[in-house]
């Protein structure tokens, strides 16, 4: 069976000021873009269990700061061990190449001339105000920006960021994450 990657982003109900462990932050919404059917899908907290079979059967979970944040937040819901997922974190790759972190907005602005529609703390406010459509729209926008950045890197072999001198290229080799079957063999969760 051929496996396909997914692009993941999620928003939380709390900040690290409330809890110091990512697994306790709670998920307000998670959004994926699934390369298997080329569709984005939205999961609110009550339906997060429906996301697990997709995560278990994808080749890679692709995201921006996904390894140290999103996947760890999922551990609060997932009955298995999230470290078993095959993950490609764009931010980790950037940090390895330039020696520092840059925000998603900085990367997509310099590379694609696009901008995020908000920020994570605003998403928590949207959750608290019960603005579900705006919340899912914001998270979906981040997923689609991450997808576009990922695909630009595949197509051009580089992305960009700005420094004090101007636009600087970052050479990337991401094609395998789109074409490879991944290395993990995750046991399936119970259908609950």
C-alpha positions as CSV (number, residue, x, y, z in Angstrom):
1,X,0.0,0.0,0.0
2,X,1.4,3.4,-1.0
3,X,1.6,5.9,1.8
4,X,1.2,9.7,1.4
5,X,2.4,12.6,3.6
6,X,0.1,14.9,5.4
7,X,0.7,18.5,6.5
8,X,-0.4,19.2,10.1
9,X,-1.1,22.2,12.2
10,X,-3.1,22.5,15.4
11,X,-4.2,25.2,17.8
12,X,-4.4,24.8,21.6
13,X,-6.8,25.9,24.3
14,X,-4.1,27.0,26.6
15,X,-0.6,28.5,26.6
16,X,2.6,27.5,28.3
17,X,1.8,30.1,30.9
18,X,-1.1,27.8,31.9
19,X,0.7,24.4,31.7
20,X,4.4,23.7,31.2
21,X,3.8,20.4,29.3
22,X,2.6,20.5,25.7
23,X,0.5,17.4,26.2
24,X,-1.6,19.4,28.7
25,X,-2.4,22.4,26.5
26,X,-5.5,20.8,24.9
27,X,-6.5,20.9,21.2
28,X,-9.1,23.4,20.1
29,X,-8.7,22.5,16.4
30,X,-6.3,20.4,14.2
31,X,-6.1,20.7,10.4
32,X,-4.4,18.5,7.9
33,X,-3.8,18.6,4.2
34,X,-3.8,15.0,3.1
35,X,-1.8,14.3,-0.1
36,X,-3.6,11.0,-0.4
37,X,-6.8,12.7,-1.6
38,X,-5.5,16.3,-1.9
39,X,-8.0,17.7,0.6
40,X,-7.7,19.7,3.8
41,X,-9.6,18.3,6.8
42,X,-10.6,20.0,10.1
43,X,-10.9,18.2,13.4
44,X,-12.2,19.8,16.5
45,X,-11.3,18.4,19.9
46,X,-14.4,16.1,20.1
47,X,-13.4,14.4,16.9
48,X,-9.6,14.3,17.3
49,X,-9.7,10.5,17.6
50,X,-10.8,10.4,13.9
51,X,-7.4,11.9,13.0
52,X,-5.4,9.1,14.5
53,X,-5.8,6.5,11.7
54,X,-4.7,9.1,9.2
55,X,-1.6,9.9,11.2
56,X,-0.8,6.2,11.6
57,X,-1.1,5.5,7.9
58,X,0.6,8.5,6.4
59,X,4.2,8.4,5.2
60,X,5.2,11.6,7.1
61,X,3.7,14.2,9.3
62,X,5.0,17.5,7.8
63,X,4.7,20.8,9.6
64,X,6.4,23.9,10.9
65,X,7.6,23.4,14.5
66,X,5.5,20.2,14.4
67,X,8.1,17.9,16.1
68,X,8.6,20.0,19.3
69,X,5.0,21.3,19.5
70,X,2.1,19.9,17.6
71,X,3.1,16.2,17.9
72,X,3.7,16.7,21.7
73,X,0.3,18.3,22.1
74,X,-1.2,15.3,20.4
75,X,0.3,13.0,23.0
76,X,-2.3,14.2,25.4
77,X,-5.0,12.5,23.3
78,X,-3.2,9.8,21.4
79,X,-3.3,6.4,23.2
80,X,0.1,5.3,21.7
81,X,3.5,6.8,21.5
82,X,3.7,9.9,19.2
83,X,7.5,9.5,18.9
84,X,6.8,6.5,16.6
85,X,5.4,8.8,13.9
86,X,7.6,9.7,10.9
87,X,7.9,13.5,11.2
88,X,9.5,16.1,8.9
89,X,9.7,19.5,10.6
90,X,10.5,22.3,8.3
91,X,11.6,24.5,11.2
92,X,14.1,21.9,12.4
93,X,15.6,21.7,8.9
94,X,15.9,25.5,8.7
95,X,17.5,25.7,12.1
96,X,20.0,23.0,11.2
97,X,21.0,24.9,8.0
98,X,21.2,28.5,9.3
99,X,21.8,28.0,13.0
100,X,18.6,29.7,14.3
101,X,14.8,29.6,14.2
102,X,12.7,31.8,12.0
103,X,8.9,32.1,12.1
104,X,6.6,30.6,9.5
105,X,5.5,34.1,8.6
106,X,9.1,35.1,8.0
107,X,9.7,32.1,5.7
108,X,6.5,32.4,3.7
109,X,6.9,36.1,3.4
110,X,10.4,36.0,2.0
111,X,9.7,32.9,-0.2
112,X,6.1,33.2,-1.4
113,X,5.3,36.9,-0.7
114,X,2.4,35.7,1.5
115,X,1.6,36.3,5.1
116,X,-0.1,34.4,8.0
117,X,-3.6,35.5,8.8
118,X,-3.0,35.7,12.6
119,X,-1.0,34.1,15.4
120,X,-1.3,31.3,17.9
121,X,-2.3,33.5,20.9
122,X,-5.1,35.0,18.8
123,X,-6.3,31.5,18.1
124,X,-6.7,30.9,21.8
125,X,-8.9,34.0,22.0
126,X,-11.0,32.7,19.1
127,X,-11.4,29.4,21.0
128,X,-12.4,31.1,24.2
129,X,-14.9,33.3,22.3
130,X,-16.4,30.2,20.5
131,X,-15.5,31.6,17.1
132,X,-15.1,28.1,15.5
133,X,-15.3,29.1,11.9
134,X,-12.6,31.8,12.3
135,X,-10.5,29.4,14.3
136,X,-10.6,26.6,11.7
137,X,-10.0,29.2,9.0
138,X,-6.9,30.5,10.7
139,X,-5.5,27.0,11.3
140,X,-6.3,25.9,7.7
141,X,-4.5,29.0,6.4
142,X,-1.4,28.0,8.3
143,X,-1.6,24.4,6.9
144,X,-1.9,25.7,3.4
145,X,1.0,28.2,3.8
146,X,3.1,25.4,5.2
147,X,2.1,23.2,2.3
148,X,3.0,25.9,-0.2
149,X,6.4,26.5,1.4
150,X,7.1,22.8,1.4
151,X,6.2,22.5,-2.3
152,X,8.2,25.5,-3.2
153,X,11.2,24.0,-1.5
154,X,10.7,20.7,-3.4
155,X,10.2,22.5,-6.8
156,X,13.1,25.0,-6.4
157,X,15.5,23.3,-4.0
158,X,15.5,26.4,-1.8
159,X,13.4,28.7,0.3
160,X,14.2,32.2,1.6
161,X,14.4,34.3,4.7
162,X,15.3,37.9,5.3
163,X,18.3,39.2,7.2
164,X,19.8,42.7,7.7
165,X,21.3,42.5,4.2
166,X,18.2,41.3,2.4
167,X,16.7,38.0,1.0
168,X,18.9,35.0,1.7
169,X,18.4,31.5,0.2
170,X,18.3,28.3,2.2
171,X,19.2,25.2,0.1
172,X,16.8,22.4,0.8
173,X,16.3,18.8,-0.3
174,X,12.8,17.9,0.6
175,X,11.6,15.8,-2.3
176,X,12.0,12.5,-0.4
177,X,9.3,13.6,2.1
178,X,6.8,13.9,-0.7
179,X,7.8,10.7,-2.5
180,X,9.1,8.3,0.2
181,X,6.9,5.8,2.1
182,X,8.3,6.8,5.5
183,X,10.0,4.5,8.0
184,X,7.4,3.9,10.7
185,X,5.1,1.0,11.0
186,X,2.6,2.2,13.5
187,X,0.1,-0.2,15.1
188,X,-3.4,1.0,14.6
189,X,-5.4,2.5,17.4
190,X,-8.6,0.9,18.5
191,X,-11.6,2.3,16.6
192,X,-13.2,4.1,19.5
